[in-house]
Structure formats: structure tokens, C-alpha cells
Amino acid sequence: MVIERSHAYAALFLVAITAGVWVSHAPVTPVPVKARPAAVVGDKLVTAKPAAMRTDKVLSPLLAELQHRTFRYFWDTADPKTGLVPDRYPTPSFSSIAAVGFALTAYPIGAERGYVTREAARARVLTTLRFFHGAPQGEAATGTAGFNGFFYRYLDMKTGTRSGDIELSTVDTALLLGGMLFAQSYFDRADAEEAEIRRLVEEIYGRVNWRWAQVRGAAIGHGWTPEAGFLPYDWRGYNEAMLVYILALGSPTHAVAPDAWREWTRHYDQLLRTEHGQTHLTFTQLFGHQYTHVWVDFRGILDAPMRKAGFDYFENSRRAAYAQRAYAIANPMRWTGYGENVWGLTASDGSADVEAVFAGEKRRFRTYYARGTDASDDGTIAPTAAAASIAFAPEIAIPAVEEMHRRYGQHIYGEYGFYDAFNPSFDFDVPVRHGRRIPGFGWVAGDYLGIDQGPILAMLENYRSGLIWQKTRTNAHIRRGLQHAGFAGGWLGTHNTGTVAAARDLQHAGVAGGRVGALHAVVEEAGR
């Protein structure tokens, strides 16, 4: 989005002075979606209607249903008092703050799709933001939700404070903030509650002290605990933590210097290689190619390393999906089921931590693990890996989703869409930690995981309408973070830093007065 300076400033000045069915693809027993088409706002019953006046891609009945079911995971399982979302369901668990970030992304999608009303989505977002805004912060090992603006990776679903001895997590905080910043840009109307959403996000984001997390030079650390201090690891590319650096660079209060991005990309020359027929920045688990892309539209924008490589990060993720498909077709470990339309390795649940003989060889199987196209592969397929690649490579991802549903749906598909993972190769009569073994089929997870549900829903919407990308392209913080990382071209442009700064200042001045909605409209229109 290239903004012409003169037109944008004139428009900003004007704002300143005027601020106002379910179809089966296989013989699978249908699992009904809970119908909640209406919400109570005050004393009035409001019926949800899909958003109008937007040209969207038409999804197949299965994909449309899958999107609805994954939305309902977040809508149905979130705590109504705090907005906290469980890490997994139906097994009782703590809340994952990353899952909350995906939930905050889900609610506007639900409003746009007519699953719930905008009013109901707004109320849910406000509940969540009010909780995080007021959640206790401090150095104490118990009774707090975070420290220095960051939050613990897991929070107790009842108390809203640190779960066990879990660490304060920079990447999970970033995933939470990704959802918050999308909500800030989506809820753009001159309405007191939407203005409050924008203000709360501004304050929560502004409290995060990114420089505090730079323990060893310019790199940003993984996290911290009250008991042991900083973890001995730093985030360096390429993986899911790209969003950490973008948000740290874009902070209005505690921004890190641009050399942080250079530290993040320092090892790219070692990671840019050809695997399974695709030259790309390698990270063998697909979640690393998906998470940041939920909120950032990398199409046509390049930083220095990718200008050198000759393609953008969006194309990199497309190639990563193709590499996984090629690996499954080759199937070097001879796992059951792998092929052209059954693929997808990522972090997911698994069967059991055991060794067993498969195809005449002793193999290692694992429970929850980050699986990729290497020795970590134990035959476990996670549908989220292919489904969340739909925005990058629909021509291979959609057939994969539909084939897995057609072939295995009676075992792996339920109330909230696909269960987290399945393994047709694991048909051993041994105890499993999660899910169940089905003789003659193999193993299937019994839970849905929030951090795997979220990318399915979000990337389906980005493929379908581009909603999330359209909104976050107007967010001054995300734009600034990208620019400070050296991104240019495409929708971001090359000479709009001043315009973004002016937009940010006006946002700060007018957020309580409801002027941000008009501002976002001006910026979005100027970039068309």
C-alpha cells in the first residue's frame, strides 16, 4: 500500500478537525455445528448477518464448514469472565496466551462471516482485553500473569495467573499481541466500546519492554522465570519468532534498534538451501512458516536478505509447503498413508513416547513434538499443517484437506473440525498419552489445540478475503516494525514513514474520542 504524502496528510488533517450447511465429501457421520446465530446486546436480540459488499473466494462446502467449526472452538471454550482460552480441549488444561491471540483474531472473522454479531464479538474482545490490561504484573513467582509487559506462556484458567513454573515467553506474548493489534485495526468505528478496544491494545502493547529481553547483545531472548532469570536462548531466524522482532521494532515505547533484525537474519545464508526440490529458508516444521504470516502480509515486500534471495517470505512459505508435499510423496521412511494429498508435519500431539518396530526397523514415536522433514518424523500428520498453508498454496493444500477428510474423516474430524493429529502407522497395542488407538486405523488425537486451530481459521480467511492482512496493513505499529526491519516495496511503499508517524500521533490523540475508525479508513483508501 503506497500512500501519497500530500493526499494522506490532507485526509489526516480532515479527520483531525472533523472528529465520527454441512455437505459431506465422504460417508462420515455428520457432527452438528452448534447453532448460535444471535446474541443479546442489552435487552435486544441481534441476529448475526454476514458482512456485505466484499468480493470473496468461494470455499467448498467442506472448507466453509471447517472454518465455522474452528471458529466455534474459540467461541465455545473461552472463559466468559476473562476471555482466556484453553490450550487444548476437551482435556482440561491451562490457558495458552498464544491461543488467546488466535481467539482475538477469530472473533472479528466470526462477525464478518455471520457466525456471531459484531456486538457479540466486540464484547468478547473487550472482556479479554480488560483482563489482560488489569492482570497483575511483577517479579513474584506466584500470583502474577507477567512481568515487564510480557506474559507467562500458560495462565491458570481459574486464577488467570502463572501456571506452575512456566516461563515468561517473548514469542507467545508476540502471538497474543498479533491478535490484539488485528482487533485494534478491525474495531475502527466511532463507538465508545471500539474506542476502548483501541486504547487497551495501545496500552498493553506499549507496556512490553522489548529492550529488557535483549540479554545478549541485539538478539531477543526466549524468556525469563523468577526462579532462574533469563533463559539461555535467543531467537534467531528462521522460525515462528519473526513476529517478535517486527513488534519489538515497531514498539511506540520500548523499540529495539534495527540491528536486532540484522541479528535475527544473521544465519540466513546457512538456512537458504534447496530441500525436496525447493530453494527456500528452511525450517522443517510448517508452523514456523505460518504463524507470523497470519497477521503480516508479506506479498511483494522485501527486507535486505530476501531482496538478495530474489523472492519474498510469502513465496518462501509457499515453497515450504511444496517441499513437505514432495517429502510425503517420496516417503523415505515408508510411513503409512503419506502421499500427494496426505502430508503435513508440524508441532502437534502424538501417540506415545515409545520405541516400536515399524517396516522392519526400530522407530521412535513421541507425544507432543515439533515434527518435520527430518529424523523427527514419526508418521504423525497434523491437518493444521496443510490447512494453514491454503493461503500460500491452495492448489495443493485444498486437495490435501479434502483427501484427509474423505479418507480418514470418520476418525479424525469432529465438533471443532480436525482433531490435532493422527498417525496411521501407529497401530501398536501400548498405552498412549493422548487420544486413542483404533485397531486397523492407527492413532488419533483426542484434543483440539488452540495454537493449531487458530492458523486454520485465520489462513482460511486470508485466502478467502484477505481480511486480516487488509486490516493489519493499516496498523501503524506493524508498518513501523516492518520499515525499521528494512522492508520496502509493494503495499508498504518506501517513503511513508512520516505518514505512518502522523497516523500514530493522531491515533494516540484521538483514540478515546473514536477517531481511529476514520483514520484507518483514510489510510486504507489512500493505499488502494
N, C-alpha and C positions, 0 to 999 in steps of 0.2 A: 504494500500500500504506500504509494508515494504521495506525500502531502505537499501541495504548492504552498509556500510560505505566506504569500500575500493573501490568498483566499482563506487559508486556515486561520491566520491571525484576525482577519476581519470577522470571520464567523465566531471565533472565540470571544472577540470583543462584543459582538452582538449578544452572545449568551450571557456575558457578564452583566450587561446593562439591562437585559430583559428578565433575568432571573429575580416554566412551568410545565381373530377368529381362528380359530385353530384349524389348520389343514395339515394332515399328516403326510409325510413323504415315505412312510413305512408303516407296516401293520403293528403300530405301537399303541398301547392303551393310552388314551389322552389323559393328561393331568390338568385339571381345570385351573386357569388363572383366577385368582381371587378378584372378583369384580368390585372395584371401589371407584365408580365413576364420578362421585360427588364429594364435596367437602362442605363442612359447616363453617361459615365465616360470620361471626357474630350470631345473630339469630336467623340468618338467611342461608338456605341450602343453595349452593352454587354448583352447577353441573359443568364438568370439565369438557372443553371442546379443543380439538387440535388447532394449533396455530395456523393462520391463513396467510395467503399472499407470499408463499415461498415455494420455489420450484425444487423439489427433492427427487432423488433417485427412488425408484420403486423397488422395495425389497420383496423377495419371495415370501410367501406366507410363513415359511419356517423362520426366516431371519427376522421378520416383523414380530413374530411370537417370541423368539429368543430375546429380542431387545426388551419386550414388555416384561418377560419373566425375570430377566436380570435386574431390571428396574425395581421390581417388587421385592427382590432380596433386600435392597437398602430401605425401601419404604416400610416394609413389614417388620424388619428386625431391629431398627434403630430404637433406642430408648426414648420414649416420648418426652421425658423431662430434661434430658441432656443432649440428645442427638447422637450420643455415642453408638457406634455400630460394632457388632461383634466381629472378631477376627474370622470366625468360622461359625457355621450353623448347619445342622441343629445341635451339634455337640456344644455344650456350654463353654464359653470362653471369655477371656478378657476382650477389651476393645482394642482394635488396631487404629492408630491415628491416621495411617495411610488409607485405610478403608473409609474413614470419615471423609478424607479428601475426595475419594471417589464418590461417596454419597452426596457431598455438596455439588459435585458435577452431575450426578444423576437427577437431582430434583428439578433443575431447570429443563433437562431433557424430558422429564415426565410431564412438565407443564406444556412444553411445546408439542408433545405427542398426544396430549389429551388424556393421559393416564390419571392425572390429578389436576386441580385448578392451579393457576398461578398463585392465588391467595394461599392455598394449602402448601405449595412448595415454598413460598416466601416465609410462611410461619415456621416450617421445619428448619429452613436455613437460619432464621433468626434464633430459634431455640438453640441450635448448635453453636452459633457464633457467640451468643450470650454466655453459654457455658465456658467456652474456651477463653473468652475475654476475662471472665471472672475466676477462672481456675487458679488455685494457689501456685505461686512460683517461689522457689527458694532452694537453698543448698541442702536442706534436710533430706535424709534418706527415705522418710515416710511422710505421708500427709501432703505431698505436693504433686502437681501434674507436670512440672517442668522447671527450668532454670534458664535465666538469661534469654528468655523469649522462646527457647526451644521447648519441645515436649518429649516426654518419655514415649518410646515406641508403642508400648502397651499400657493402657489405663484400665483400672478395675471398673467393670460395668456398673457396679453399685455405688462406689465412692467417688469415682472419677479421678482418682489419684493413682500414682505409680503402682503398677502390678509387679509384685515380687521384687527381684533385684535387676529388673530390665534396665537397659541403658537409655540415656537421653540420646535421641537419634537425629542427626542432621538430615539424612535423606528422607526419613519418614516425616519429619517436620516439613520438608520441602513439598512432599506429596500432599500433605494436608493443606499447605498454603496454595498449591496449584488449584485445588478445588475452591478455596476461598477467593482467590483472585478472579477465577472464572465467574463466581457468584457476584463479585463486586461489579464486574463488567456487564453481566446479564441483567441484574436488577437495577435498571437505569432510569426508572421513572421518577417523576416529581411527587413522591409519596413518602410520608414520614417513615414507614417501615422499610422501604427500599433505601432511603437515605441512611437509616440506621445500619442496614447491612453494609453499605459502603464505608461508613465511618468505623464500624467494628473491625472490618477487614483491614482498613488502613492502620488502625492502632495495633492489632495483633501482629501484622507483618512488620510494622515499624519497631516493635519491641525486640525482634530477633537480632541478637548481637553476633553477626556472622564473623566479625573480626576476632571475637573471643575464641571461636572454633579453629582459628589458624594457629595451631600449636607449633608446627614445624615448618616455618617459612610461609610461603604463599599458599600452599595446599590447605584444603579444609578437611578437618578430621572427621572420622566416622561418628564419634560420640563421646560421652562422658558418663561417669557414675559417681555418686557421692562417696562411695567406698574406696575407689581406686583412681579417681581422676579421669584424665583423658585416655581413651582407647589408643593403642599404639599403631593405628592405621590411618591413612589418609586416602581421600578419594582422588583417583587419577583415572582418566579415560582409557578405554571407552566402556561405559556401562550405564546403569539407570540413574546415576547421580548427576548427569548433565544439568538437570533442573536445579540442583543445589547451587551450582556456580552461577547460573543465569539469575536466580533470585538473589543470591548474595551480591552480585554485581549491580543489580537493579534496586537494591535497598535505598529508601529515601533517608535513612538514618544511620545505618552501620554498614555501608557498602564496602566491599573489599576492592582492592586495586586491580586493574586489568591484568597484572602479572599473574593473578590467580588462574585466569583462563589459560595462559601460556603453560602454567604448571599442570593443569588438567590435561592439556593436549600434548604434553612433552613426549609421551611414548607412542604417539600415533604411527610413527614410521615403522615401529615393530609390529603394530596391530593391523596395519593396512596390507593385506595379503590376499591371495586367491585360495579359497577353500570351496570344494564341491562346485567348482565351475564359476564362482562368483568372486570378483575382486571387491572387497569391502573392508571397513573397520570391523574386525572380528570380535564378537562376544557370543559365545556359543549358545547361551540361553536367550530365548526371544524376548523375555520381559525387559532386558536391557535395551532393546531396540524399540520399545513401545511406550514405556512409562512417560518419559518427558514429552514424547510426541502427542500424548493425549491433550496437552494444553498448549503446545507450541507448534505452529505451522511452519515447518522447515522447507516447504516447497519454494525453490527459487532464491533462498537466502543462503549466503555462504560466509564462513569465517576463513581465516588465512589457511589453515590446514586443508579444508575442503576445496578451496579455490585451487590449491596445489594438486589435490587428488582429481579434480575435474568433475565432481558431482556433489550433490547436497546430501544432507543427513536423511531426508525423506527417501531418496534413491538408495542410500545405504541400507535403510531398513527394508526396502523392497528386495534388495539383493540378499539380505539375511534370510528373508522368508523363502526365497528361491533356493538358497543353499540348504536350508533344512529339508525342503521337499526333495532335493536331489539326494541328500543323505538317506532319507527314508526309502527312496526308490532303490538306491544301491544296497541298503540294509546290510552293512558289513558284519553286523553281529547276529544276523538272521533271526531277529525278533518277530514274533507272530503279528501279522496284521499290517506291518509297515508297507507303505507303497505310495503311489502317486497322489492318492487322496486320503491317506491316513498318515498324518505327520503332525509334529508339534511338540518340541522339547523346551521346557522352561522350568522355573521353580514351581514345585507343586507337591501335593501329598503323594505318598507312596505306600506300598503294601506292608513291608516289614524289614527290619534290619537283620537280614539273614543271608547266608550263602546257600545256594542250591544248584543242582546240575541242570543245565538247560542246553539243548542241542549238543549234548556230549561234553560240555565244558562246565566247570565250576564258575558260577556267576555271582556277583554281589548285588543284592537288592536292598533298597533303602526306603525309609519312611519319607518324611518331608525332606526334600533335597533340591538343589539347583541342578537340573539335568540339561545337558547339551549334546552337541555332536562330537563327543569325545568319550573317555572312559567312564564318565558319569552316567552315560545312557544305560538304563536297566530295563528298557522295554516299556516304560511308563509314558503314555501320551496324555497331555493336558489340552483339552479342547480350546482353552483360552489362547494358546499359542497361535493357532491358525485363525481363530475367530477375531482376535485383536490385530491381526495382520490384514484385515479386509480393506482398511483404508489405503494400505500400501500396494497390495497385490490382489485385488478382488478376483481376478481371473483364475487364481489358484487357491485362494483362501475360501471362497464360497463353495466350490465343489468339495473341498475337504470337510467343511462344516456339514454340508448336506449328506455326504457319504458316511461320515461317522454317525450321524443321526439315523440314517437309513439302515446301516449295518448293525449298529450297537444300541440304538436308542432305547430299546426296552429295558436296558440295564443302566445306561449312563445319563439318562435325561429325566428330569423330574420337575417339581413345582417351580423352582427358580432357574430352570434351564439345565445346562450341563453340570453334572457333578464335577468336582475339581479335576479328577484324573481317572485313568483306567489302565490296566495292563493285561492284555490277552495272553501274555507269556507266563504270567504268574498264576499257575494252576496247581499249587502245592498245598498239601494238607498240613499247614502250620498256622499258628496263631498270627493274626495281623493286628497292627496297632490302630489303624483307621480303616473304615469301610468294611468290606466283606469279600470273601472269595465265593465265586459262583462256579461250582463244578461244571466243566465243559466250556466255560467262558473265560474265566480268569478272575482278576481282582478289579473292583471298582470302589472309588472313594464313597464315603457316606456323607460327606460335608460339601458345602459350598464355601469358598474362601473369598472374603471381601476384596482382597487385592488382585484376585483373578477374575471376579465378576465385573469389577469396575472397568478394566480395559475393554472387555467385550462390549458393554453398553456404550461406552464413550466412543470407541473407534467405529462401531456401527453407525453412530450418529455423525461422526466426522465424515464417514463415507457417504452417508445418506444426504446430509445437508450442509456439512461444514460448520455447524452451529458453534461448537466450542472454539474452533480456530477463528471464526469470524469475530467472536466477542473478544477473545484474548489478544487479537491483533490490535485492538483499540486500547488495551491496558497499558498505561504509561510505564508501569514498573517492569513489565515483561519486555516492552520495547526497549527501555533503557538498559536492561540487563543484556539483551542481545547486542545492542550497539556497543556497549562497553566491552563485550567479548570480541568485537571486531566484525560482527555480522553486517552485511550490506546487500543491497540488490532486492529485486522482487518487490513484494508488498512493503518491505521495511524501508526501502529507499536508502539514500546515502547522505542527505543533507537536512534531516528533520529533527535533529537533537533539540534545537531551540524550541520547535513547535511542541515536542513532547514535554519539555520542561515547562513551557507555558501551560500546557494542558494539566500537568501535575499540580502546578501552583493554583490554578483555578479550581482544580478538584479539591485541594486542601481548603481553599477559602469557601467553597460553596457546598461541600458535602452535606452539611447539616441542613442546608436550605433546599436540597433536592435539585440542584442544578446539574448534577453529574450526568443525568439521563440525557439532557440536551447536549452536553459536551460530547458524550460518546457518539451521539447521533451525528454531530458535526464532524468529528474525526473520521467516523466510518464513511460518511458521504464524501468527504474530501479525498478519501483514498480510493474511491471507485474509479 
